[in-house]
């Protein structure tokens, strides 16, 4: 098996690797789509930023951190603004 094959690792590790890869792919596609839309609809980034108070962390217990999730979204929006 190749190094890029997550099945070469333990089942738990393979699942984490596969989830990370999916997250990176979705992040790339979403960022590209948002960049494209923001170019056509300049007010969209303001609307997204205004919606952040409604964003929350779906985790439960001590690992839940709503503000950390919002901060990640703020960084995305800031990066999109810099590119538009």
PDB file of N, CA, C and O in Angstrom:
ATOM      1  N   UNK A   1       0.832  -1.187   0.000  1.00  0.00           N
ATOM      2  CA  UNK A   1       0.000   0.000   0.000  1.00  0.00           C
ATOM      3  C   UNK A   1       0.873   1.245   0.000  1.00  0.00           C
ATOM      4  O   UNK A   1       1.968   1.247   0.561  1.00  0.00           O
ATOM      5  N   UNK A   2       0.382   2.296  -0.629  1.00  0.00           N
ATOM      6  CA  UNK A   2       1.169   3.519  -0.723  1.00  0.00           C
ATOM      7  C   UNK A   2       1.003   4.371   0.526  1.00  0.00           C
ATOM      8  O   UNK A   2       0.102   4.145   1.334  1.00  0.00           O
ATOM      9  N   UNK A   3       1.895   5.361   0.673  1.00  0.00           N
ATOM     10  CA  UNK A   3       1.818   6.258   1.819  1.00  0.00           C
ATOM     11  C   UNK A   3       0.543   7.085   1.797  1.00  0.00           C
ATOM     12  O   UNK A   3       0.076   7.518   2.850  1.00  0.00           O
ATOM     13  N   UNK A   4      -0.033   7.315   0.615  1.00  0.00           N
ATOM     14  CA  UNK A   4      -1.246   8.115   0.536  1.00  0.00           C
ATOM     15  C   UNK A   4      -2.499   7.289   0.796  1.00  0.00           C
ATOM     16  O   UNK A   4      -3.602   7.835   0.816  1.00  0.00           O
ATOM     17  N   UNK A   5      -2.350   5.998   0.995  1.00  0.00           N
ATOM     18  CA  UNK A   5      -3.475   5.112   1.252  1.00  0.00           C
ATOM     19  C   UNK A   5      -3.747   5.059   2.754  1.00  0.00           C
ATOM     20  O   UNK A   5      -2.958   4.477   3.499  1.00  0.00           O
ATOM     21  N   UNK A   6      -4.867   5.668   3.221  1.00  0.00           N
ATOM     22  CA  UNK A   6      -5.122   5.685   4.659  1.00  0.00           C
ATOM     23  C   UNK A   6      -5.400   4.310   5.240  1.00  0.00           C
ATOM     24  O   UNK A   6      -5.345   4.149   6.459  1.00  0.00           O
ATOM     25  N   UNK A   7      -5.696   3.311   4.414  1.00  0.00           N
ATOM     26  CA  UNK A   7      -5.951   1.968   4.936  1.00  0.00           C
ATOM     27  C   UNK A   7      -4.674   1.285   5.391  1.00  0.00           C
ATOM     28  O   UNK A   7      -4.733   0.232   6.027  1.00  0.00           O
ATOM     29  N   UNK A   8      -3.508   1.867   5.075  1.00  0.00           N
ATOM     30  CA  UNK A   8      -2.235   1.293   5.498  1.00  0.00           C
ATOM     31  C   UNK A   8      -2.004   1.525   6.993  1.00  0.00           C
ATOM     32  O   UNK A   8      -1.158   0.859   7.588  1.00  0.00           O
ATOM     33  N   UNK A   9      -2.726   2.442   7.601  1.00  0.00           N
ATOM     34  CA  UNK A   9      -2.587   2.749   9.019  1.00  0.00           C
ATOM     35  C   UNK A   9      -3.638   1.981   9.806  1.00  0.00           C
ATOM     36  O   UNK A   9      -4.462   1.269   9.232  1.00  0.00           O
ATOM     37  N   UNK A  10      -3.602   2.131  11.122  1.00  0.00           N
ATOM     38  CA  UNK A  10      -4.624   1.497  11.957  1.00  0.00           C
ATOM     39  C   UNK A  10      -5.991   2.055  11.566  1.00  0.00           C
ATOM     40  O   UNK A  10      -6.060   3.150  11.009  1.00  0.00           O
ATOM     41  N   UNK A  11      -7.080   1.335  11.840  1.00  0.00           N
ATOM     42  CA  UNK A  11      -8.412   1.823  11.456  1.00  0.00           C
ATOM     43  C   UNK A  11      -8.735   3.202  12.015  1.00  0.00           C
ATOM     44  O   UNK A  11      -9.301   4.031  11.302  1.00  0.00           O
ATOM     45  N   UNK A  12      -8.388   3.471  13.279  1.00  0.00           N
ATOM     46  CA  UNK A  12      -8.664   4.788  13.853  1.00  0.00           C
ATOM     47  C   UNK A  12      -7.852   5.872  13.158  1.00  0.00           C
ATOM     48  O   UNK A  12      -8.380   6.932  12.822  1.00  0.00           O
ATOM     49  N   UNK A  13      -6.576   5.609  12.946  1.00  0.00           N
ATOM     50  CA  UNK A  13      -5.709   6.577  12.275  1.00  0.00           C
ATOM     51  C   UNK A  13      -6.162   6.779  10.844  1.00  0.00           C
ATOM     52  O   UNK A  13      -6.174   7.912  10.363  1.00  0.00           O
ATOM     53  N   UNK A  14      -6.532   5.723  10.154  1.00  0.00           N
ATOM     54  CA  UNK A  14      -6.998   5.824   8.773  1.00  0.00           C
ATOM     55  C   UNK A  14      -8.240   6.693   8.686  1.00  0.00           C
ATOM     56  O   UNK A  14      -8.386   7.476   7.748  1.00  0.00           O
ATOM     57  N   UNK A  15      -9.126   6.564   9.648  1.00  0.00           N
ATOM     58  CA  UNK A  15     -10.345   7.366   9.661  1.00  0.00           C
ATOM     59  C   UNK A  15     -10.019   8.846   9.853  1.00  0.00           C
ATOM     60  O   UNK A  15     -10.612   9.701   9.196  1.00  0.00           O
ATOM     61  N   UNK A  16      -9.088   9.150  10.742  1.00  0.00           N
ATOM     62  CA  UNK A  16      -8.681  10.534  10.984  1.00  0.00           C
ATOM     63  C   UNK A  16      -8.014  11.114   9.737  1.00  0.00           C
ATOM     64  O   UNK A  16      -8.283  12.255   9.363  1.00  0.00           O
ATOM     65  N   UNK A  17      -7.154  10.340   9.099  1.00  0.00           N
ATOM     66  CA  UNK A  17      -6.465  10.792   7.889  1.00  0.00           C
ATOM     67  C   UNK A  17      -7.482  11.049   6.784  1.00  0.00           C
ATOM     68  O   UNK A  17      -7.420  12.083   6.119  1.00  0.00           O
ATOM     69  N   UNK A  18      -8.405  10.137   6.582  1.00  0.00           N
ATOM     70  CA  UNK A  18      -9.414  10.301   5.540  1.00  0.00           C
ATOM     71  C   UNK A  18     -10.294  11.518   5.822  1.00  0.00           C
ATOM     72  O   UNK A  18     -10.620  12.264   4.899  1.00  0.00           O
ATOM     73  N   UNK A  19     -10.679  11.729   7.071  1.00  0.00           N
ATOM     74  CA  UNK A  19     -11.503  12.889   7.432  1.00  0.00           C
ATOM     75  C   UNK A  19     -10.742  14.186   7.188  1.00  0.00           C
ATOM     76  O   UNK A  19     -11.315  15.159   6.697  1.00  0.00           O
ATOM     77  N   UNK A  20      -9.453  14.207   7.529  1.00  0.00           N
ATOM     78  CA  UNK A  20      -8.630  15.408   7.308  1.00  0.00           C
ATOM     79  C   UNK A  20      -8.537  15.715   5.821  1.00  0.00           C
ATOM     80  O   UNK A  20      -8.634  16.877   5.424  1.00  0.00           O
ATOM     81  N   UNK A  21      -8.351  14.700   5.000  1.00  0.00           N
ATOM     82  CA  UNK A  21      -8.251  14.900   3.553  1.00  0.00           C
ATOM     83  C   UNK A  21      -9.568  15.412   2.980  1.00  0.00           C
ATOM     84  O   UNK A  21      -9.577  16.298   2.126  1.00  0.00           O
ATOM     85  N   UNK A  22     -10.681  14.849   3.454  1.00  0.00           N
ATOM     86  CA  UNK A  22     -11.988  15.347   2.994  1.00  0.00           C
ATOM     87  C   UNK A  22     -12.165  16.799   3.389  1.00  0.00           C
ATOM     88  O   UNK A  22     -12.629  17.611   2.589  1.00  0.00           O
ATOM     89  N   UNK A  23     -11.798  17.130   4.618  1.00  0.00           N
ATOM     90  CA  UNK A  23     -11.929  18.504   5.105  1.00  0.00           C
ATOM     91  C   UNK A  23     -11.095  19.461   4.259  1.00  0.00           C
ATOM     92  O   UNK A  23     -11.561  20.547   3.915  1.00  0.00           O
ATOM     93  N   UNK A  24      -9.882  19.073   3.925  1.00  0.00           N
ATOM     94  CA  UNK A  24      -9.017  19.938   3.111  1.00  0.00           C
ATOM     95  C   UNK A  24      -9.606  20.131   1.718  1.00  0.00           C
ATOM     96  O   UNK A  24      -9.570  21.241   1.186  1.00  0.00           O
ATOM     97  N   UNK A  25     -10.145  19.074   1.120  1.00  0.00           N
ATOM     98  CA  UNK A  25     -10.736  19.167  -0.213  1.00  0.00           C
ATOM     99  C   UNK A  25     -11.973  20.060  -0.197  1.00  0.00           C
ATOM    100  O   UNK A  25     -12.144  20.905  -1.076  1.00  0.00           O
ATOM    101  N   UNK A  26     -12.829  19.872   0.796  1.00  0.00           N
ATOM    102  CA  UNK A  26     -14.049  20.683   0.896  1.00  0.00           C
ATOM    103  C   UNK A  26     -13.683  22.143   1.149  1.00  0.00           C
ATOM    104  O   UNK A  26     -14.280  23.043   0.558  1.00  0.00           O
ATOM    105  N   UNK A  27     -12.717  22.380   2.013  1.00  0.00           N
ATOM    106  CA  UNK A  27     -12.258  23.736   2.305  1.00  0.00           C
ATOM    107  C   UNK A  27     -11.782  24.427   1.027  1.00  0.00           C
ATOM    108  O   UNK A  27     -12.129  25.581   0.777  1.00  0.00           O
ATOM    109  N   UNK A  28     -11.004  23.737   0.238  1.00  0.00           N
ATOM    110  CA  UNK A  28     -10.483  24.307  -1.007  1.00  0.00           C
ATOM    111  C   UNK A  28     -11.628  24.649  -1.959  1.00  0.00           C
ATOM    112  O   UNK A  28     -11.669  25.750  -2.509  1.00  0.00           O
ATOM    113  N   UNK A  29     -12.546  23.724  -2.154  1.00  0.00           N
ATOM    114  CA  UNK A  29     -13.658  23.953  -3.068  1.00  0.00           C
ATOM    115  C   UNK A  29     -14.580  25.067  -2.575  1.00  0.00           C
ATOM    116  O   UNK A  29     -15.013  25.913  -3.356  1.00  0.00           O
ATOM    117  N   UNK A  30     -14.871  25.061  -1.294  1.00  0.00           N
ATOM    118  CA  UNK A  30     -15.743  26.087  -0.731  1.00  0.00           C
ATOM    119  C   UNK A  30     -15.101  27.464  -0.825  1.00  0.00           C
ATOM    120  O   UNK A  30     -15.761  28.438  -1.185  1.00  0.00           O
ATOM    121  N   UNK A  31     -13.819  27.544  -0.501  1.00  0.00           N
ATOM    122  CA  UNK A  31     -13.124  28.824  -0.561  1.00  0.00           C
ATOM    123  C   UNK A  31     -13.139  29.365  -2.000  1.00  0.00           C
ATOM    124  O   UNK A  31     -13.368  30.555  -2.215  1.00  0.00           O
ATOM    125  N   UNK A  32     -12.898  28.495  -2.971  1.00  0.00           N
ATOM    126  CA  UNK A  32     -12.930  28.918  -4.365  1.00  0.00           C
ATOM    127  C   UNK A  32     -14.308  29.397  -4.779  1.00  0.00           C
ATOM    128  O   UNK A  32     -14.434  30.398  -5.484  1.00  0.00           O
ATOM    129  N   UNK A  33     -15.342  28.687  -4.346  1.00  0.00           N
ATOM    130  CA  UNK A  33     -16.713  29.087  -4.676  1.00  0.00           C
ATOM    131  C   UNK A  33     -17.055  30.427  -4.023  1.00  0.00           C
ATOM    132  O   UNK A  33     -17.660  31.292  -4.656  1.00  0.00           O
ATOM    133  N   UNK A  34     -16.672  30.596  -2.772  1.00  0.00           N
ATOM    134  CA  UNK A  34     -16.944  31.860  -2.081  1.00  0.00           C
ATOM    135  C   UNK A  34     -16.184  33.023  -2.722  1.00  0.00           C
ATOM    136  O   UNK A  34     -16.719  34.125  -2.846  1.00  0.00           O
ATOM    137  N   UNK A  35     -14.943  32.776  -3.127  1.00  0.00           N
ATOM    138  CA  UNK A  35     -14.161  33.815  -3.797  1.00  0.00           C
ATOM    139  C   UNK A  35     -14.872  34.247  -5.082  1.00  0.00           C
ATOM    140  O   UNK A  35     -14.984  35.440  -5.363  1.00  0.00           O
ATOM    141  N   UNK A  36     -15.339  33.293  -5.842  1.00  0.00           N
ATOM    142  CA  UNK A  36     -16.042  33.577  -7.090  1.00  0.00           C
ATOM    143  C   UNK A  36     -17.332  34.373  -6.813  1.00  0.00           C
ATOM    144  O   UNK A  36     -17.593  35.379  -7.471  1.00  0.00           O
ATOM    145  N   UNK A  37     -18.117  33.926  -5.859  1.00  0.00           N
ATOM    146  CA  UNK A  37     -19.371  34.610  -5.535  1.00  0.00           C
ATOM    147  C   UNK A  37     -19.139  36.002  -4.968  1.00  0.00           C
ATOM    148  O   UNK A  37     -19.873  36.935  -5.293  1.00  0.00           O
ATOM    149  N   UNK A  38     -18.128  36.148  -4.126  1.00  0.00           N
ATOM    150  CA  UNK A  38     -17.840  37.460  -3.533  1.00  0.00           C
ATOM    151  C   UNK A  38     -17.467  38.464  -4.604  1.00  0.00           C
ATOM    152  O   UNK A  38     -17.763  39.651  -4.473  1.00  0.00           O
ATOM    153  N   UNK A  39     -16.821  38.002  -5.659  1.00  0.00           N
ATOM    154  CA  UNK A  39     -16.493  38.898  -6.762  1.00  0.00           C
ATOM    155  C   UNK A  39     -17.729  39.410  -7.475  1.00  0.00           C
ATOM    156  O   UNK A  39     -17.734  40.535  -7.975  1.00  0.00           O
ATOM    157  N   UNK A  40     -18.756  38.615  -7.528  1.00  0.00           N
ATOM    158  CA  UNK A  40     -20.001  38.988  -8.206  1.00  0.00           C
ATOM    159  C   UNK A  40     -21.000  39.662  -7.266  1.00  0.00           C
ATOM    160  O   UNK A  40     -21.850  40.433  -7.711  1.00  0.00           O
ATOM    161  N   UNK A  41     -20.901  39.374  -5.977  1.00  0.00           N
ATOM    162  CA  UNK A  41     -21.846  39.905  -4.988  1.00  0.00           C
ATOM    163  C   UNK A  41     -21.064  40.456  -3.797  1.00  0.00           C
ATOM    164  O   UNK A  41     -20.928  39.780  -2.777  1.00  0.00           O
ATOM    165  N   UNK A  42     -20.550  41.682  -3.923  1.00  0.00           N
ATOM    166  CA  UNK A  42     -19.669  42.241  -2.890  1.00  0.00           C
ATOM    167  C   UNK A  42     -20.271  42.265  -1.478  1.00  0.00           C
ATOM    168  O   UNK A  42     -19.528  42.148  -0.504  1.00  0.00           O
ATOM    169  N   UNK A  43     -21.563  42.409  -1.343  1.00  0.00           N
ATOM    170  CA  UNK A  43     -22.188  42.459  -0.019  1.00  0.00           C
ATOM    171  C   UNK A  43     -22.274  41.108   0.663  1.00  0.00           C
ATOM    172  O   UNK A  43     -22.614  41.030   1.844  1.00  0.00           O
ATOM    173  N   UNK A  44     -21.971  40.046  -0.062  1.00  0.00           N
ATOM    174  CA  UNK A  44     -22.086  38.706   0.488  1.00  0.00           C
ATOM    175  C   UNK A  44     -21.175  38.502   1.703  1.00  0.00           C
ATOM    176  O   UNK A  44     -21.580  37.877   2.683  1.00  0.00           O
ATOM    177  N   UNK A  45     -19.965  39.019   1.641  1.00  0.00           N
ATOM    178  CA  UNK A  45     -19.036  38.829   2.761  1.00  0.00           C
ATOM    179  C   UNK A  45     -19.536  39.539   4.014  1.00  0.00           C
ATOM    180  O   UNK A  45     -19.364  39.036   5.124  1.00  0.00           O
ATOM    181  N   UNK A  46     -20.151  40.703   3.841  1.00  0.00           N
ATOM    182  CA  UNK A  46     -20.734  41.404   4.991  1.00  0.00           C
ATOM    183  C   UNK A  46     -21.851  40.572   5.613  1.00  0.00           C
ATOM    184  O   UNK A  46     -21.952  40.468   6.836  1.00  0.00           O
ATOM    185  N   UNK A  47     -22.692  39.978   4.758  1.00  0.00           N
ATOM    186  CA  UNK A  47     -23.784  39.142   5.263  1.00  0.00           C
ATOM    187  C   UNK A  47     -23.248  37.915   5.999  1.00  0.00           C
ATOM    188  O   UNK A  47     -23.765  37.539   7.051  1.00  0.00           O
ATOM    189  N   UNK A  48     -22.215  37.299   5.443  1.00  0.00           N
ATOM    190  CA  UNK A  48     -21.619  36.151   6.120  1.00  0.00           C
ATOM    191  C   UNK A  48     -21.046  36.560   7.472  1.00  0.00           C
ATOM    192  O   UNK A  48     -21.228  35.863   8.471  1.00  0.00           O
ATOM    193  N   UNK A  49     -20.357  37.687   7.493  1.00  0.00           N
ATOM    194  CA  UNK A  49     -19.772  38.153   8.752  1.00  0.00           C
ATOM    195  C   UNK A  49     -20.859  38.457   9.783  1.00  0.00           C
ATOM    196  O   UNK A  49     -20.697  38.162  10.967  1.00  0.00           O
ATOM    197  N   UNK A  50     -21.965  39.046   9.330  1.00  0.00           N
ATOM    198  CA  UNK A  50     -23.069  39.356  10.242  1.00  0.00           C
ATOM    199  C   UNK A  50     -23.734  38.092  10.790  1.00  0.00           C
ATOM    200  O   UNK A  50     -24.377  38.138  11.839  1.00  0.00           O
ATOM    201  N   UNK A  51     -23.585  36.972  10.093  1.00  0.00           N
ATOM    202  CA  UNK A  51     -24.220  35.726  10.538  1.00  0.00           C
ATOM    203  C   UNK A  51     -23.385  34.964  11.574  1.00  0.00           C
ATOM    204  O   UNK A  51     -23.868  33.992  12.155  1.00  0.00           O
ATOM    205  N   UNK A  52     -22.163  35.384  11.808  1.00  0.00           N
ATOM    206  CA  UNK A  52     -21.268  34.624  12.692  1.00  0.00           C
ATOM    207  C   UNK A  52     -21.777  34.432  14.125  1.00  0.00           C
ATOM    208  O   UNK A  52     -21.475  33.402  14.727  1.00  0.00           O
ATOM    209  N   UNK A  53     -22.532  35.373  14.698  1.00  0.00           N
ATOM    210  CA  UNK A  53     -23.041  35.116  16.047  1.00  0.00           C
ATOM    211  C   UNK A  53     -23.924  33.866  16.135  1.00  0.00           C
ATOM    212  O   UNK A  53     -24.116  33.314  17.219  1.00  0.00           O
ATOM    213  N   UNK A  54     -24.452  33.428  15.007  1.00  0.00           N
ATOM    214  CA  UNK A  54     -25.303  32.240  14.991  1.00  0.00           C
ATOM    215  C   UNK A  54     -24.516  30.947  14.768  1.00  0.00           C
ATOM    216  O   UNK A  54     -25.088  29.858  14.811  1.00  0.00           O
ATOM    217  N   UNK A  55     -23.213  31.065  14.533  1.00  0.00           N
ATOM    218  CA  UNK A  55     -22.360  29.907  14.295  1.00  0.00           C
ATOM    219  C   UNK A  55     -21.930  29.325  15.634  1.00  0.00           C
ATOM    220  O   UNK A  55     -21.543  30.059  16.544  1.00  0.00           O
ATOM    221  N   UNK A  56     -22.002  28.001  15.750  1.00  0.00           N
ATOM    222  CA  UNK A  56     -21.650  27.367  17.024  1.00  0.00           C
ATOM    223  C   UNK A  56     -20.937  26.057  16.777  1.00  0.00           C
ATOM    224  O   UNK A  56     -20.984  25.485  15.688  1.00  0.00           O
ATOM    225  N   UNK A  57     -20.287  25.610  17.808  1.00  0.00           N
ATOM    226  CA  UNK A  57     -19.531  24.358  17.802  1.00  0.00           C
ATOM    227  C   UNK A  57     -20.478  23.225  18.180  1.00  0.00           C
ATOM    228  O   UNK A  57     -21.133  23.287  19.220  1.00  0.00           O
ATOM    229  N   UNK A  58     -20.553  22.205  17.356  1.00  0.00           N
ATOM    230  CA  UNK A  58     -21.470  21.096  17.607  1.00  0.00           C
ATOM    231  C   UNK A  58     -20.941  20.107  18.646  1.00  0.00           C
ATOM    232  O   UNK A  58     -21.653  19.187  19.051  1.00  0.00           O
ATOM    233  N   UNK A  59     -19.706  20.295  19.071  1.00  0.00           N
ATOM    234  CA  UNK A  59     -19.143  19.409  20.098  1.00  0.00           C
ATOM    235  C   UNK A  59     -19.888  19.612  21.408  1.00  0.00           C
ATOM    236  O   UNK A  59     -20.553  20.625  21.623  1.00  0.00           O
ATOM    237  N   UNK A  60     -19.756  18.628  22.264  1.00  0.00           N
ATOM    238  CA  UNK A  60     -20.364  18.730  23.590  1.00  0.00           C
ATOM    239  C   UNK A  60     -19.268  18.636  24.642  1.00  0.00           C
ATOM    240  O   UNK A  60     -18.179  18.126  24.377  1.00  0.00           O
ATOM    241  N   UNK A  61     -19.562  19.122  25.812  1.00  0.00           N
ATOM    242  CA  UNK A  61     -18.622  19.022  26.919  1.00  0.00           C
ATOM    243  C   UNK A  61     -17.549  20.086  26.858  1.00  0.00           C
ATOM    244  O   UNK A  61     -17.754  21.173  26.317  1.00  0.00           O
ATOM    245  N   UNK A  62     -16.392  19.750  27.428  1.00  0.00           N
ATOM    246  CA  UNK A  62     -15.319  20.736  27.551  1.00  0.00           C
ATOM    247  C   UNK A  62     -14.653  21.080  26.221  1.00  0.00           C
ATOM    248  O   UNK A  62     -13.978  22.104  26.113  1.00  0.00           O
ATOM    249  N   UNK A  63     -14.837  20.237  25.212  1.00  0.00           N
ATOM    250  CA  UNK A  63     -14.202  20.527  23.916  1.00  0.00           C
ATOM    251  C   UNK A  63     -15.000  21.540  23.093  1.00  0.00           C
ATOM    252  O   UNK A  63     -14.516  22.025  22.071  1.00  0.00           O
ATOM    253  N   UNK A  64     -16.209  21.859  23.529  1.00  0.00           N
ATOM    254  CA  UNK A  64     -17.028  22.828  22.794  1.00  0.00           C
ATOM    255  C   UNK A  64     -16.444  24.226  22.952  1.00  0.00           C
ATOM    256  O   UNK A  64     -16.162  24.673  24.064  1.00  0.00           O
ATOM    257  N   UNK A  65     -16.266  24.911  21.818  1.00  0.00           N
ATOM    258  CA  UNK A  65     -15.729  26.269  21.840  1.00  0.00           C
ATOM    259  C   UNK A  65     -16.326  27.042  20.668  1.00  0.00           C
ATOM    260  O   UNK A  65     -15.748  27.094  19.582  1.00  0.00           O
ATOM    261  N   UNK A  66     -17.481  27.637  20.903  1.00  0.00           N
ATOM    262  CA  UNK A  66     -18.181  28.385  19.862  1.00  0.00           C
ATOM    263  C   UNK A  66     -17.304  29.495  19.285  1.00  0.00           C
ATOM    264  O   UNK A  66     -17.264  29.693  18.071  1.00  0.00           O
ATOM    265  N   UNK A  67     -16.613  30.206  20.146  1.00  0.00           N
ATOM    266  CA  UNK A  67     -15.809  31.337  19.684  1.00  0.00           C
ATOM    267  C   UNK A  67     -14.642  30.890  18.805  1.00  0.00           C
ATOM    268  O   UNK A  67     -14.272  31.601  17.871  1.00  0.00           O
ATOM    269  N   UNK A  68     -14.067  29.747  19.082  1.00  0.00           N
ATOM    270  CA  UNK A  68     -12.983  29.231  18.236  1.00  0.00           C
ATOM    271  C   UNK A  68     -13.492  28.943  16.826  1.00  0.00           C
ATOM    272  O   UNK A  68     -12.797  29.207  15.845  1.00  0.00           O
ATOM    273  N   UNK A  69     -14.701  28.402  16.727  1.00  0.00           N
ATOM    274  CA  UNK A  69     -15.301  28.134  15.417  1.00  0.00           C
ATOM    275  C   UNK A  69     -15.548  29.450  14.691  1.00  0.00           C
ATOM    276  O   UNK A  69     -15.270  29.563  13.497  1.00  0.00           O
ATOM    277  N   UNK A  70     -16.062  30.434  15.396  1.00  0.00           N
ATOM    278  CA  UNK A  70     -16.315  31.751  14.782  1.00  0.00           C
ATOM    279  C   UNK A  70     -15.012  32.398  14.320  1.00  0.00           C
ATOM    280  O   UNK A  70     -14.979  33.045  13.273  1.00  0.00           O
ATOM    281  N   UNK A  71     -13.947  32.228  15.086  1.00  0.00           N
ATOM    282  CA  UNK A  71     -12.661  32.819  14.715  1.00  0.00           C
ATOM    283  C   UNK A  71     -12.134  32.205  13.419  1.00  0.00           C
ATOM    284  O   UNK A  71     -11.559  32.919  12.597  1.00  0.00           O
ATOM    285  N   UNK A  72     -12.313  30.924  13.223  1.00  0.00           N
ATOM    286  CA  UNK A  72     -11.906  30.285  11.969  1.00  0.00           C
ATOM    287  C   UNK A  72     -12.684  30.901  10.814  1.00  0.00           C
ATOM    288  O   UNK A  72     -12.112  31.204   9.767  1.00  0.00           O
ATOM    289  N   UNK A  73     -13.982  31.085  11.005  1.00  0.00           N
ATOM    290  CA  UNK A  73     -14.812  31.702   9.962  1.00  0.00           C
ATOM    291  C   UNK A  73     -14.363  33.138   9.692  1.00  0.00           C
ATOM    292  O   UNK A  73     -14.313  33.565   8.538  1.00  0.00           O
ATOM    293  N   UNK A  74     -14.039  33.877  10.742  1.00  0.00           N
ATOM    294  CA  UNK A  74     -13.551  35.260  10.555  1.00  0.00           C
ATOM    295  C   UNK A  74     -12.273  35.288   9.713  1.00  0.00           C
ATOM    296  O   UNK A  74     -12.104  36.158   8.858  1.00  0.00           O
ATOM    297  N   UNK A  75     -11.384  34.335   9.960  1.00  0.00           N
ATOM    298  CA  UNK A  75     -10.134  34.284   9.180  1.00  0.00           C
ATOM    299  C   UNK A  75     -10.418  33.982   7.712  1.00  0.00           C
ATOM    300  O   UNK A  75      -9.780  34.547   6.824  1.00  0.00           O
ATOM    301  N   UNK A  76     -11.374  33.092   7.460  1.00  0.00           N
ATOM    302  CA  UNK A  76     -11.764  32.820   6.077  1.00  0.00           C
ATOM    303  C   UNK A  76     -12.284  34.086   5.408  1.00  0.00           C
ATOM    304  O   UNK A  76     -11.882  34.415   4.292  1.00  0.00           O
ATOM    305  N   UNK A  77     -13.175  34.790   6.090  1.00  0.00           N
ATOM    306  CA  UNK A  77     -13.762  36.006   5.524  1.00  0.00           C
ATOM    307  C   UNK A  77     -12.677  37.056   5.300  1.00  0.00           C
ATOM    308  O   UNK A  77     -12.667  37.725   4.266  1.00  0.00           O
ATOM    309  N   UNK A  78     -11.777  37.204   6.248  1.00  0.00           N
ATOM    310  CA  UNK A  78     -10.684  38.176   6.098  1.00  0.00           C
ATOM    311  C   UNK A  78      -9.837  37.825   4.873  1.00  0.00           C
ATOM    312  O   UNK A  78      -9.453  38.713   4.111  1.00  0.00           O
ATOM    313  N   UNK A  79      -9.551  36.563   4.685  1.00  0.00           N
ATOM    314  CA  UNK A  79      -8.760  36.120   3.536  1.00  0.00           C
ATOM    315  C   UNK A  79      -9.518  36.374   2.231  1.00  0.00           C
ATOM    316  O   UNK A  79      -8.930  36.801   1.237  1.00  0.00           O
ATOM    317  N   UNK A  80     -10.816  36.110   2.244  1.00  0.00           N
ATOM    318  CA  UNK A  80     -11.619  36.370   1.041  1.00  0.00           C
ATOM    319  C   UNK A  80     -11.637  37.868   0.723  1.00  0.00           C
ATOM    320  O   UNK A  80     -11.553  38.256  -0.442  1.00  0.00           O
ATOM    321  N   UNK A  81     -11.745  38.702   1.750  1.00  0.00           N
ATOM    322  CA  UNK A  81     -11.728  40.157   1.518  1.00  0.00           C
ATOM    323  C   UNK A  81     -10.391  40.592   0.909  1.00  0.00           C
ATOM    324  O   UNK A  81     -10.356  41.457   0.033  1.00  0.00           O
ATOM    325  N   UNK A  82      -9.314  40.000   1.369  1.00  0.00           N
ATOM    326  CA  UNK A  82      -8.001  40.365   0.870  1.00  0.00           C
ATOM    327  C   UNK A  82      -7.842  39.992  -0.604  1.00  0.00           C
ATOM    328  O   UNK A  82      -7.104  40.652  -1.335  1.00  0.00           O
ATOM    329  N   UNK A  83      -8.522  38.951  -1.034  1.00  0.00           N
ATOM    330  CA  UNK A  83      -8.406  38.508  -2.423  1.00  0.00           C
ATOM    331  C   UNK A  83      -9.386  39.185  -3.357  1.00  0.00           C
ATOM    332  O   UNK A  83      -9.234  39.108  -4.576  1.00  0.00           O
ATOM    333  N   UNK A  84     -10.404  39.858  -2.797  1.00  0.00           N
ATOM    334  CA  UNK A  84     -11.402  40.473  -3.679  1.00  0.00           C
ATOM    335  C   UNK A  84     -11.117  41.918  -3.969  1.00  0.00           C
ATOM    336  O   UNK A  84     -11.873  42.563  -4.696  1.00  0.00           O
TER     337      UNK A  84
END
